[in-house]
């Protein structure tokens, strides 16, 4: 080997030692971390996970049901609403049942006395956004504002910040779940849908609930709605749903108790 070639080989070896390949640098950047780190370029380019896939990946944060014990959690969305919320509260009080109400911030601001009544009656309150728009249509900044504005309204009325979030329409994306996990929220959907928002009859609402309910079920109903909403089916069906489930040995619990978590976000 010539002296000149040997010289350049030594120089090349020194350069490689001082400046490792980009592949090695990338490997260090990609070292394993928590679920809450920013998504990699591969994740960004991948097909978005559907709700079932998100639930499996973030099972401690995003839930559809509780443990499979003989408990049922009744939940009521889109409150407060002077037309329907007081009627639902009256039935629950008469039946001795505690439930979970997911509050829309803009409605709570208009009807704080109804939120106080929900709280005073011993039910717990969850965050159902400020405007009831789909989270997936929001930027991250808008999504965070929806949660935090509602949280502030509820805290001013009840004295606590809800730990539970229910996305409007049950729709949420992975980045939003990551944020919820980082900030100690629980995102709660459901596994039994009454479909009462369609203005269904009492019998249809009752059938939709009772044919799919089981141990650990989280039941979606409504105690508020838009200007043309008709929730008479839910109001009429509710006592019979409660009576039948009690006769089968079910215990009614709020979502926080079912999930063995706190109602309050500390």
C-alpha positions in Angstrom: 0.0 0.0 0.0 1.4 3.4 -1.0 2.2 5.9 1.7 -0.3 8.3 0.1 -3.2 5.8 0.2 -2.4 4.8 3.7 -2.5 8.5 4.7 -6.0 9.0 3.3 -7.4 5.9 4.9 -6.2 7.1 8.3 -7.9 10.5 7.6 -11.2 8.8 6.6 -11.1 6.6 9.7 -10.7 9.7 11.9 -13.6 11.5 10.1 -15.9 8.5 10.7 -15.1 8.5 14.4 -15.8 12.2 14.7 -18.9 12.3 12.6 -21.0 9.1 12.9 -23.4 8.2 10.1 -26.9 9.8 10.0 -28.4 6.4 10.5 -26.7 6.2 14.0 -27.9 9.6 14.9 -31.5 8.7 13.9 -31.3 5.5 15.9 -30.6 7.6 19.0 -33.4 10.0 18.3 -35.8 7.0 17.9 -35.0 5.4 21.2 -38.0 4.0 23.0 -40.0 6.5 25.1 -43.5 6.9 26.4 -46.8 7.0 24.4 -46.9 10.7 25.1 -43.9 11.7 23.0 -44.6 13.5 19.7 -45.5 11.1 16.9 -42.7 9.9 14.6 -42.7 10.6 10.9 -43.8 7.0 10.4 -46.8 7.5 12.7 -47.6 10.8 11.1 -47.7 9.1 7.6 -49.6 6.0 8.8 -53.3 5.5 8.5 -55.1 7.0 11.5 -56.2 4.5 14.1 -59.9 3.9 14.4 -61.7 4.2 17.8 -61.4 0.5 18.6 -57.7 0.6 17.9 -57.2 3.7 19.9 -59.0 2.1 22.8 -56.7 -0.9 22.7 -53.6 1.3 22.5 -54.6 3.7 25.3 -56.8 1.4 27.4 -56.0 3.2 30.6 -57.1 6.5 29.2 -59.8 5.8 26.7 -62.6 3.5 27.8 -65.9 2.2 26.4 -67.0 0.1 29.4 -66.1 -0.8 33.0 -65.0 -4.1 34.6 -67.3 -7.0 33.9 -69.0 -7.0 37.2 -72.8 -6.6 37.7 -72.8 -2.8 37.6 -74.2 -0.3 35.1 -73.3 3.3 34.6 -76.1 5.5 33.2 -74.7 8.6 31.4 -76.6 11.6 30.1 -75.1 13.9 27.5 -75.7 17.5 26.3 -76.8 18.9 29.6 -77.9 21.2 31.1 -81.3 21.7 29.3 -84.3 23.2 31.1 -86.7 21.1 29.0 -85.3 17.6 29.8 -82.6 17.7 32.5 -85.0 18.4 35.5 -87.3 15.5 34.4 -84.4 13.1 34.3 -83.1 14.3 37.7 -86.5 13.8 39.2 -86.7 10.2 38.0 -83.2 9.4 39.2 -83.9 10.9 42.6 -87.1 8.9 43.0 -85.4 5.7 42.0 -82.3 6.3 44.2 -79.9 6.1 41.3 -76.7 8.0 40.8 -75.6 8.8 37.3 -73.0 10.7 35.3 -73.9 13.9 33.3 -71.6 15.2 30.6 -71.9 19.0 30.5 -71.5 21.3 27.5 -69.7 24.4 28.7 -71.8 27.0 26.7 -75.0 25.5 28.1 -73.6 25.4 31.7 -72.8 29.0 31.4 -76.5 29.7 30.5 -78.0 27.4 33.1 -75.7 27.2 36.1 -78.5 26.4 38.5 -79.2 23.1 36.7 -75.5 22.2 37.0 -75.7 23.0 40.7 -78.8 20.7 41.0 -77.0 17.8 39.2 -74.1 18.3 41.7 -76.4 18.7 44.7 -78.3 15.5 43.9 -75.1 13.5 44.2 -74.4 12.8 40.5 -71.0 13.5 39.0 -70.2 15.7 36.1 -68.0 15.2 33.1 -66.7 17.5 30.4 -68.5 17.4 27.0 -66.7 20.3 25.3 -67.7 23.9 25.1 -69.5 24.0 21.7 -70.3 20.4 21.0 -68.3 20.3 17.8 -66.4 17.2 16.7 -63.0 17.2 18.2 -61.4 15.7 15.1 -62.4 18.9 13.2 -60.4 21.0 15.7 -56.7 21.9 15.8 -54.9 20.9 18.9 -55.1 24.4 20.3 -58.9 24.5 19.6 -59.4 21.1 21.2 -57.5 22.2 24.3 -59.6 25.4 24.5 -62.8 23.3 24.3 -61.8 21.3 27.3 -60.2 24.0 29.4 -63.0 26.6 28.9 -65.6 24.0 29.9 -63.5 22.9 32.9 -63.3 26.4 34.2 -67.1 27.0 33.9 -67.8 23.7 35.7 -65.2 24.5 38.4 -66.8 27.9 39.0 -70.2 26.3 39.5 -69.3 23.0 41.4 -65.9 23.6 42.9 -64.1 20.8 41.0 -62.5 20.2 37.7 -63.9 17.0 36.0 -61.5 14.3 35.3 -63.9 12.6 32.8 -64.2 13.8 29.2 -66.7 12.6 26.7 -66.0 13.6 23.1 -69.0 14.9 21.2 -70.3 12.1 18.9 -67.7 9.9 20.6 -65.1 11.1 18.1 -61.5 11.8 19.0 -58.0 11.3 17.4 -54.7 10.0 18.7 -53.0 13.3 19.3 -56.0 14.4 21.4 -55.9 11.2 23.5 -52.2 11.7 24.0 -52.8 15.1 25.4 -55.6 13.8 27.7 -53.3 11.1 29.0 -50.5 13.6 29.7 -52.9 15.8 31.7 -54.5 13.0 33.7 -57.9 12.9 32.1 -60.0 9.8 31.3 -61.9 9.8 28.0 -65.2 7.9 28.3 -67.3 6.7 25.4 -69.9 3.9 25.8 -70.8 0.4 24.8 -74.6 0.7 25.0 -76.3 3.4 22.8 -80.0 4.2 23.4 -80.1 6.2 20.2 -82.6 8.4 22.0 -81.4 11.5 20.2 -83.3 10.3 17.2 -86.6 11.0 19.0 -87.4 7.3 19.4 -90.4 6.0 21.3 -90.2 4.7 24.8 -90.3 1.1 23.7 -87.6 1.5 21.2 -85.3 3.3 23.6 -85.9 0.6 26.2 -85.2 -2.1 23.7 -82.0 -0.5 22.5 -80.7 -0.4 26.1 -81.9 -3.7 27.5 -81.0 -5.9 24.6 -77.3 -4.9 24.8 -76.6 -4.0 28.4 -74.4 -6.3 30.5 -72.0 -6.3 33.4 -69.8 -3.2 33.3 -71.9 -1.4 30.6 -71.7 2.4 30.1 -75.1 3.4 28.8 -75.5 6.5 26.6 -78.7 8.6 26.9 -79.4 12.3 26.6 -80.9 14.8 29.0 -80.4 17.7 26.6 -80.5 18.4 22.9 -81.0 20.9 20.1 -84.0 23.1 19.4 -86.0 20.4 17.8 -85.0 17.5 20.1 -87.6 15.1 21.5 -86.4 13.1 24.4 -89.8 11.9 25.7 -88.8 8.4 24.8 -85.9 8.5 27.3 -87.9 10.1 30.0 -90.7 7.6 29.7 -88.3 4.6 29.3 -85.9 5.5 32.1 -88.0 4.2 35.1 -88.7 0.9 33.4 -85.1 0.4 32.4 -84.0 1.0 36.0 -86.7 -1.3 37.4 -85.8 -4.1 35.0 -82.0 -3.9 35.7 -82.6 -3.7 39.4 -84.7 -6.9 39.2 -81.8 -8.6 37.5 -79.4 -7.7 40.3 -77.6 -4.8 38.7 -76.1 -2.0 40.8 -76.1 1.5 39.4 -72.9 3.5 39.8 -71.4 6.6 38.4 -68.5 6.3 35.8 -65.8 7.4 38.3 -66.8 4.7 40.7 -67.1 2.1 38.0 -63.6 2.9 36.7 -62.2 3.2 40.3 -61.0 6.7 39.6 -61.6 10.2 41.0 -64.3 12.5 39.6 -61.9 15.5 40.3 -58.9 16.2 38.2 -56.3 17.2 40.8 
